Amino acid sequence: MAILRSLALFALAAVAEIGGAWLVWQGVREHRGWLWAAAGLAALGAYGFVATFQPEAHFGRVLAAYGGVFVAGSLVWGVVMDGFRPDRWDIAGALVCLAGVAVIMYAPRG
């Protein structure tokens, strides 16, 4: 159950961080306005709290593992929101990162 909770929190963190960064990008680079950027800043702030709910007690481990989720999630976000087409190297890199998440977070420790 702890692993499912952890995975759900990683997914929520990815939506908040990647979505927040995307909103800032849209507001500034795509000239959609400062309300978009402000919404992005709020989402990024929410992301900062999500990691604190991870069952793992070590900040460094949680954030290191989240990095892999961020990589894969960013590619998925680009596909869904921007029509990005990842190539086989993007996909291979994301899979390597997700394998790293599994090792860092869920490997048996004595």
FIKOLZA-1660 file (N, C-alpha, C; in steps of 0.1 Angstrom, whole numbers, plus 5000, padded with zeros to 4 digits):
% residues 110
   i   px   py   pz ch aa at
   1 5008 4988 5000  A  M  N
   1 5000 5000 5000  A  M CA
   1 5009 5013 5000  A  M  C
   2 5020 5012 5007  A  A  N
   2 5029 5024 5008  A  A CA
   2 5034 5027 4994  A  A  C
   3 5037 5017 4986  A  I  N
   3 5042 5019 4972  A  I CA
   3 5032 5026 4964  A  I  C
   4 5019 5022 4965  A  L  N
   4 5008 5028 4957  A  L CA
   4 5007 5042 4961  A  L  C
   5 5007 5045 4974  A  R  N
   5 5006 5059 4979  A  R CA
   5 5018 5067 4973  A  R  C
   6 5030 5062 4974  A  S  N
   6 5041 5069 4969  A  S CA
   6 5040 5072 4954  A  S  C
   7 5036 5062 4946  A  L  N
   7 5034 5064 4932  A  L CA
   7 5024 5075 4929  A  L  C
   8 5013 5075 4936  A  A  N
   8 5002 5085 4935  A  A CA
   8 5008 5099 4938  A  A  C
   9 5016 5100 4948  A  L  N
   9 5022 5112 4952  A  L CA
   9 5032 5117 4941  A  L  C
  10 5039 5108 4936  A  F  N
  10 5048 5112 4925  A  F CA
  10 5040 5117 4913  A  F  C
  11 5029 5110 4910  A  A  N
  11 5021 5115 4899  A  A CA
  11 5015 5129 4901  A  A  C
  12 5010 5131 4914  A  L  N
  12 5005 5144 4917  A  L CA
  12 5016 5155 4917  A  L  C
  13 5028 5151 4922  A  A  N
  13 5039 5161 4921  A  A CA
  13 5042 5165 4907  A  A  C
  14 5042 5155 4898  A  A  N
  14 5045 5157 4884  A  A CA
  14 5035 5166 4877  A  A  C
  15 5022 5164 4880  A  V  N
  15 5012 5173 4875  A  V CA
  15 5014 5187 4880  A  V  C
  16 5016 5189 4893  A  A  N
  16 5018 5202 4898  A  A CA
  16 5031 5209 4893  A  A  C
  17 5042 5202 4893  A  E  N
  17 5054 5208 4888  A  E CA
  17 5054 5211 4873  A  E  C
  18 5052 5200 4865  A  I  N
  18 5052 5201 4851  A  I CA
  18 5041 5210 4846  A  I  C
  19 5029 5209 4852  A  G  N
  19 5018 5218 4848  A  G CA
  19 5021 5232 4852  A  G  C
  20 5027 5234 4863  A  G  N
  20 5030 5248 4867  A  G CA
  20 5041 5254 4858  A  G  C
  21 5051 5247 4855  A  A  N
  21 5061 5252 4846  A  A CA
  21 5055 5254 4832  A  A  C
  22 5046 5245 4827  A  W  N
  22 5039 5247 4814  A  W CA
  22 5031 5260 4814  A  W  C
  23 5024 5262 4825  A  L  N
  23 5016 5274 4826  A  L CA
  23 5024 5287 4826  A  L  C
  24 5035 5287 4833  A  V  N
  24 5045 5298 4832  A  V CA
  24 5050 5300 4818  A  V  C
  25 5053 5289 4812  A  W  N
  25 5058 5290 4798  A  W CA
  25 5047 5296 4789  A  W  C
  26 5035 5291 4790  A  Q  N
  26 5024 5296 4782  A  Q CA
  26 5022 5311 4785  A  Q  C
  27 5022 5315 4797  A  G  N
  27 5020 5329 4801  A  G CA
  27 5031 5338 4795  A  G  C
  28 5044 5334 4796  A  V  N
  28 5055 5343 4792  A  V CA
  28 5059 5340 4777  A  V  C
  29 5062 5328 4774  A  R  N
  29 5068 5326 4760  A  R CA
  29 5057 5326 4750  A  R  C
  30 5045 5322 4753  A  E  N
  30 5034 5321 4743  A  E CA
  30 5025 5333 4745  A  E  C
  31 5028 5343 4753  A  H  N
  31 5022 5356 4755  A  H CA
  31 5007 5354 4758  A  H  C
  32 5004 5345 4767  A  R  N
  32 4990 5343 4771  A  R CA
  32 4986 5351 4783  A  R  C
  33 4996 5358 4789  A  G  N
  33 4993 5367 4800  A  G CA
  33 4998 5363 4813  A  G  C
  34 4998 5372 4822  A  W  N
  34 5004 5370 4835  A  W CA
  34 4995 5362 4844  A  W  C
  35 4982 5361 4841  A  L  N
  35 4973 5352 4849  A  L CA
  35 4977 5337 4847  A  L  C
  36 4981 5334 4835  A  W  N
  36 4986 5320 4833  A  W CA
  36 4999 5318 4841  A  W  C
  37 5008 5328 4840  A  A  N
  37 5021 5326 4848  A  A CA
  37 5018 5326 4863  A  A  C
  38 5009 5334 4868  A  A  N
  38 5005 5333 4882  A  A CA
  38 4999 5320 4886  A  A  C
  39 4991 5314 4878  A  A  N
  39 4985 5301 4880  A  A CA
  39 4997 5291 4881  A  A  C
  40 5006 5292 4872  A  G  N
  40 5018 5283 4872  A  G CA
  40 5026 5284 4885  A  G  C
  41 5028 5297 4889  A  L  N
  41 5035 5298 4902  A  L CA
  41 5028 5292 4914  A  L  C
  42 5015 5293 4914  A  A  N
  42 5007 5286 4924  A  A CA
  42 5008 5271 4924  A  A  C
  43 5008 5266 4912  A  A  N
  43 5010 5251 4910  A  A CA
  43 5024 5247 4914  A  A  C
  44 5034 5255 4911  A  L  N
  44 5047 5252 4915  A  L CA
  44 5049 5252 4930  A  L  C
  45 5042 5261 4936  A  G  N
  45 5042 5262 4951  A  G CA
  45 5035 5250 4957  A  G  C
  46 5024 5245 4951  A  A  N
  46 5018 5233 4956  A  A CA
  46 5027 5221 4954  A  A  C
  47 5034 5220 4944  A  Y  N
  47 5044 5209 4942  A  Y CA
  47 5053 5208 4953  A  Y  C
  48 5058 5220 4958  A  G  N
  48 5067 5220 4970  A  G CA
  48 5062 5212 4982  A  G  C
  49 5049 5212 4984  A  F  N
  49 5043 5205 4995  A  F CA
  49 5041 5190 4993  A  F  C
  50 5038 5187 4980  A  V  N
  50 5034 5173 4978  A  V CA
  50 5045 5163 4982  A  V  C
  51 5058 5166 4980  A  A  N
  51 5068 5157 4984  A  A CA
  51 5069 5154 4999  A  A  C
  52 5064 5163 5006  A  T  N
  52 5064 5161 5021  A  T CA
  52 5055 5150 5026  A  T  C
  53 5046 5146 5017  A  F  N
  53 5037 5135 5021  A  F CA
  53 5042 5121 5017  A  F  C
  54 5053 5121 5011  A  Q  N
  54 5059 5108 5007  A  Q CA
  54 5062 5100 5020  A  Q  C
  55 5059 5086 5019  A  P  N
  55 5062 5078 5031  A  P CA
  55 5077 5077 5035  A  P  C
  56 5085 5079 5025  A  E  N
  56 5100 5078 5027  A  E CA
  56 5104 5091 5034  A  E  C
  57 5112 5089 5044  A  A  N
  57 5116 5100 5053  A  A CA
  57 5128 5109 5048  A  A  C
  58 5135 5104 5039  A  H  N
  58 5148 5111 5034  A  H CA
  58 5145 5120 5022  A  H  C
  59 5147 5133 5024  A  F  N
  59 5144 5143 5014  A  F CA
  59 5152 5140 5001  A  F  C
  60 5165 5137 5003  A  G  N
  60 5174 5135 4991  A  G CA
  60 5169 5123 4983  A  G  C
  61 5165 5112 4989  A  R  N
  61 5160 5100 4982  A  R CA
  61 5147 5104 4975  A  R  C
  62 5138 5110 4981  A  V  N
  62 5125 5114 4975  A  V CA
  62 5128 5123 4963  A  V  C
  63 5136 5133 4964  A  L  N
  63 5138 5142 4953  A  L CA
  63 5146 5136 4942  A  L  C
  64 5156 5128 4945  A  A  N
  64 5164 5121 4935  A  A CA
  64 5155 5112 4927  A  A  C
  65 5146 5104 4933  A  A  N
  65 5137 5096 4926  A  A CA
  65 5127 5104 4918  A  A  C
  66 5122 5114 4924  A  Y  N
  66 5112 5123 4917  A  Y CA
  66 5118 5128 4903  A  Y  C
  67 5131 5130 4903  A  G  N
  67 5138 5135 4891  A  G CA
  67 5134 5126 4879  A  G  C
  68 5134 5112 4881  A  G  N
  68 5131 5103 4871  A  G CA
  68 5116 5104 4867  A  G  C
  69 5108 5106 4876  A  V  N
  69 5093 5108 4873  A  V CA
  69 5092 5121 4865  A  V  C
  70 5099 5131 4869  A  F  N
  70 5098 5144 4862  A  F CA
  70 5102 5142 4847  A  F  C
  71 5113 5135 4844  A  V  N
  71 5118 5133 4831  A  V CA
  71 5107 5126 4822  A  V  C
  72 5102 5115 4827  A  A  N
  72 5092 5107 4820  A  A CA
  72 5079 5115 4819  A  A  C
  73 5075 5122 4830  A  G  N
  73 5062 5130 4830  A  G CA
  73 5063 5141 4820  A  G  C
  74 5075 5148 4819  A  S  N
  74 5076 5159 4810  A  S CA
  74 5074 5155 4796  A  S  C
  75 5079 5143 4792  A  L  N
  75 5077 5138 4778  A  L CA
  75 5062 5135 4776  A  L  C
  76 5055 5129 4786  A  V  N
  76 5041 5126 4784  A  V CA
  76 5033 5139 4783  A  V  C
  77 5037 5149 4792  A  W  N
  77 5030 5162 4791  A  W CA
  77 5031 5168 4777  A  W  C
  78 5043 5168 4772  A  G  N
  78 5046 5173 4759  A  G CA
  78 5037 5166 4748  A  G  C
  79 5036 5153 4749  A  V  N
  79 5027 5146 4739  A  V CA
  79 5013 5150 4740  A  V  C
  80 5008 5151 4752  A  V  N
  80 4994 5154 4755  A  V CA
  80 4990 5169 4752  A  V  C
  81 4999 5178 4757  A  M  N
  81 4995 5192 4757  A  M CA
  81 5001 5199 4745  A  M  C
  82 5012 5194 4739  A  D  N
  82 5018 5202 4728  A  D CA
  82 5020 5194 4715  A  D  C
  83 5015 5182 4715  A  G  N
  83 5017 5174 4703  A  G CA
  83 5031 5170 4700  A  G  C
  84 5040 5169 4710  A  F  N
  84 5053 5165 4709  A  F CA
  84 5054 5150 4706  A  F  C
  85 5063 5147 4697  A  R  N
  85 5065 5133 4693  A  R CA
  85 5079 5128 4698  A  R  C
  86 5079 5121 4709  A  P  N
  86 5093 5116 4714  A  P CA
  86 5098 5106 4704  A  P  C
  87 5111 5106 4703  A  D  N
  87 5118 5095 4695  A  D CA
  87 5122 5084 4704  A  D  C
  88 5127 5074 4698  A  R  N
  88 5131 5062 4705  A  R CA
  88 5141 5065 4716  A  R  C
  89 5149 5074 4714  A  W  N
  89 5159 5078 4724  A  W CA
  89 5153 5085 4736  A  W  C
  90 5143 5093 4733  A  D  N
  90 5135 5100 4744  A  D CA
  90 5129 5089 4753  A  D  C
  91 5122 5079 4746  A  I  N
  91 5115 5069 4753  A  I CA
  91 5125 5060 4761  A  I  C
  92 5136 5057 4755  A  A  N
  92 5146 5048 4762  A  A CA
  92 5152 5056 4774  A  A  C
  93 5154 5069 4773  A  G  N
  93 5159 5076 4784  A  G CA
  93 5149 5077 4795  A  G  C
  94 5136 5079 4792  A  A  N
  94 5126 5079 4802  A  A CA
  94 5125 5066 4809  A  A  C
  95 5126 5055 4802  A  L  N
  95 5125 5042 4808  A  L CA
  95 5137 5040 4818  A  L  C
  96 5149 5044 4814  A  V  N
  96 5161 5043 4822  A  V CA
  96 5158 5051 4835  A  V  C
  97 5153 5063 4834  A  C  N
  97 5149 5072 4845  A  C CA
  97 5139 5065 4854  A  C  C
  98 5129 5059 4849  A  L  N
  98 5119 5052 4857  A  L CA
  98 5125 5040 4864  A  L  C
  99 5134 5033 4857  A  A  N
  99 5141 5022 4864  A  A CA
  99 5149 5027 4876  A  A  C
 100 5155 5039 4874  A  G  N
 100 5162 5045 4885  A  G CA
 100 5153 5049 4897  A  G  C
 101 5141 5053 4894  A  V  N
 101 5131 5056 4904  A  V CA
 101 5128 5043 4912  A  V  C
 102 5126 5032 4905  A  A  N
 102 5123 5020 4912  A  A CA
 102 5134 5015 4921  A  A  C
 103 5146 5017 4916  A  V  N
 103 5158 5013 4924  A  V CA
 103 5159 5022 4936  A  V  C
 104 5159 5035 4934  A  I  N
 104 5161 5044 4945  A  I CA
 104 5150 5043 4956  A  I  C
 105 5138 5042 4952  A  M  N
 105 5127 5043 4961  A  M CA
 105 5122 5029 4967  A  M  C
 106 5123 5019 4958  A  Y  N
 106 5116 5007 4962  A  Y CA
 106 5124 4994 4964  A  Y  C
 107 5138 4996 4962  A  A  N
 107 5147 4985 4964  A  A CA
 107 5146 4980 4979  A  A  C
 108 5147 4967 4981  A  P  N
 108 5147 4963 4995  A  P CA
 108 5159 4968 5003  A  P  C
 109 5157 4973 5014  A  R  N
 109 5168 4978 5023  A  R CA
 109 5168 4970 5036  A  R  C
 110 5179 4967 5041  A  G  N
 110 5180 4959 5053  A  G CA
 110 5180 4967 5066  A  G  C
% end
